[in-house]
């Protein structure tokens, strides 16, 4: 795990192909990126990088030349019918790209099966030198920090950790006090964004998550309080498809995201 990194996740400008996204992120001052290498079922064309070894190698060379790290590999969504064989191309791609973590949202409602599959994925990822980070979301069966910790404890694997998406934490009713009680070694890193404090309602959770976020410091989420209970050098990845900027070119969105996020994080870390 590369602590202290300030990255940008692909969802922030998902209409940018990986090549364009890497360049835009480097130009914006980010030290790392998250790339979608295994497309989820709802967006099968964004982006099937894992089936193209030559493209993986070229992306790694591009990132190295620009001095930026591919930090996250997505999307290893744990569906009910998931298998390690399904994920192997993504793990191989992540290793070529030099990814530190893979992101896996828990979609399977059967917790026993979910735990078994996560244990297998954690073990498989360890063989590639990649940490498995599982993500709770209030719109999915593993809804909350409490749910995520329960699943993580059942998985009981040294290569399994929890990803904290601050929007999902707050929208699921999580508190700073609950987060402060989580042992540091159970948290992989943070997905950062901002939003109004008002809850959008259950039906509004997914639209907000995918296209209605704000950059840190533009909304009302208790971000400073949240970071005050996390280790000061925790890695951060901005995941913020902006509510008001979807009509801008992706490179301009990433530029604005970098300016706002890097300034915000400098303030957070100076206060630590």
Secondary structure, DSSP 8 states (H G I E B T S, - for coil): --TT-EEE-GGGGTTS-HHHHHHHHHHHT-SEEEEE-S--GGGTTS--GGG-HHHHHHHHHHHHHHT-EEEEEE---B-TT--HHHHHHHHHHHHHHT-SEEEEEB--S-HHHHHHHHHHHHHHHHHTT-EEEEE--TTSSS-SHHHHHHHHHHH--TTEEEEEEHHHHHHTT--HHHHHTS-GGGEEEEEE-B--SS---GGGHHHHHHH-BB-TTSS-S-HHHHHHTS-TT--EEE---BTT-TTS-HHHHHHHHHHHHHHHHHHHHHH-
